[in-house]
Amino acid sequence: MQIKKITSLVLAAVLSISLAACGNKQTTAVTSGQDKQQAESTQTADSSEAKEPESTQAENKAEVQQTETDAENESSAGNNILILYFSADNTKDVDAVSSATPMTDGTASVEWIANIIHDNVGGDLIPIIPSEDYPLEYEELADYAKKERDNGGRPAFENLNVDPAGYDVVFVGYPIWWYEMPMIMDTLFDTYDFSGVTIVPFNTHAGSRDGGTYGDIKELEPNATVLDGLAVRGEDVGKDSTKEAVLSWLEELDLE
Ligand SMILES: Cc1cc2nc3c(=O)[nH]c(=O)nc-3n(C[C@H](O)[C@H](O)[C@H](O)COP(=O)(O)O)c2cc1C
């Protein structure tokens, strides 16, 4: 009887240990389930977080696409316009477009106008850069240019990297030299066929106005439309009133 009691006690103890073990296992299982749920919900949160960047990415992509479309529209509108300009200051050594316009002694006055045009109508702004630099000292340049004219020179210029014939509108800027366009402009019109292009001349001068050069361009490019140009006195370059004059001329051209 004593032995039976001990056996039942041992059995009871074993049973309770087993039950306790089961209980622990279940708890562990529940805990694991919670972990999984938590993990799942974390993952869901993670994946929704991961989705957020995706949607942000999508938004960004849409924005980028929109920006690209805007840029395309802008450049397709802008690409129709080319602004070519020559000034003795245009040299290979200096980035004539991005360098600050030196407004000393009326030099680079053509570039000043070209920049205003570009700021307002967009398009491609390209300096005509002579393959051989011009002397910049006035007397020296005057002699050099005179000889070039007398010899019927056709000075070369650096590759424009564009074909003016591919544009609807080409602004062409230059100073008056010896009552005419610098000879390098003749090289330009000899080199390219502007048929079907609308040419808009602009120039600086010290009293000769356009010097009849707009008519000369018409003769050189009979199949182009040559609009009324703008002649600006070199000494008026840089003035607010001159900028206003350039802007109202642009408005009158009604290029839209
Ligand atoms: C070689 C040379 C010849 C010039 N000949 C004339 C001319 O015949 N008539 C005139 O009005 N201005 C003449 N000028 C003045 C320029 O047209 C004027 O200074 C212009 O603003 C220069 O432009 P840029 O600074 O962009 O080169 C001449 C200037 C130079 C350097």
The ligand as a MOL file (V3000), in Angstrom:
LIG
                    3D

  0  0  0     0  0            999 V3000
M  V30 BEGIN CTAB
M  V30 COUNTS 31 33 0 0 0
M  V30 BEGIN ATOM
M  V30 1 C 37.8440 97.1700 -87.0530 0
M  V30 2 C 36.6810 98.0010 -86.6570 0
M  V30 3 C 35.9990 98.7130 -87.6050 0
M  V30 4 C 34.8730 99.4470 -87.2700 0
M  V30 5 N 34.1810 100.1090 -88.2500 0
M  V30 6 C 33.0400 100.7480 -87.9190 0
M  V30 7 C 32.2570 101.3970 -88.9220 0
M  V30 8 O 32.5750 101.3900 -90.0990 0
M  V30 9 N 31.1220 101.9920 -88.5420 0
M  V30 10 C 30.7120 102.0340 -87.2590 0
M  V30 11 O 29.6800 102.5890 -86.9740 0
M  V30 12 N 31.4400 101.4330 -86.2830 0
M  V30 13 C 32.5790 100.8020 -86.5710 0
M  V30 14 N 33.3090 100.1750 -85.6050 0
M  V30 15 C 32.8310 100.2310 -84.2270 0
M  V30 16 C 32.1790 98.9120 -83.8190 0
M  V30 17 O 31.1240 98.5700 -84.6840 0
M  V30 18 C 31.6140 99.0380 -82.3940 0
M  V30 19 O 32.6710 99.4060 -81.5300 0
M  V30 20 C 30.9840 97.7740 -81.8870 0
M  V30 21 O 30.2880 98.1000 -80.7130 0
M  V30 22 C 31.9860 96.6720 -81.5760 0
M  V30 23 O 31.2830 95.5040 -81.1000 0
M  V30 24 P 32.0320 94.3850 -80.2380 0
M  V30 25 O 32.5080 95.0750 -79.0190 0
M  V30 26 O 31.0210 93.3470 -79.9170 0
M  V30 27 O 33.1380 93.8690 -81.0680 0
M  V30 28 C 34.4490 99.4910 -85.9340 0
M  V30 29 C 35.1740 98.7980 -84.9650 0
M  V30 30 C 36.2700 98.0630 -85.3250 0
M  V30 31 C 37.0240 97.3440 -84.2890 0
M  V30 END ATOM
M  V30 BEGIN BOND
M  V30 1 1 1 2
M  V30 2 1 2 3
M  V30 3 2 2 30
M  V30 4 2 3 4
M  V30 5 1 4 5
M  V30 6 1 4 28
M  V30 7 2 5 6
M  V30 8 1 6 7
M  V30 9 1 6 13
M  V30 10 2 7 8
M  V30 11 1 7 9
M  V30 12 1 9 10
M  V30 13 2 10 11
M  V30 14 1 10 12
M  V30 15 2 12 13
M  V30 16 1 13 14
M  V30 17 1 14 15
M  V30 18 1 14 28
M  V30 19 1 15 16
M  V30 20 1 16 17
M  V30 21 1 16 18
M  V30 22 1 18 19
M  V30 23 1 18 20
M  V30 24 1 20 21
M  V30 25 1 20 22
M  V30 26 1 22 23
M  V30 27 1 23 24
M  V30 28 2 24 25
M  V30 29 1 24 26
M  V30 30 1 24 27
M  V30 31 2 28 29
M  V30 32 1 29 30
M  V30 33 1 30 31
M  V30 END BOND
M  V30 END CTAB
M  END
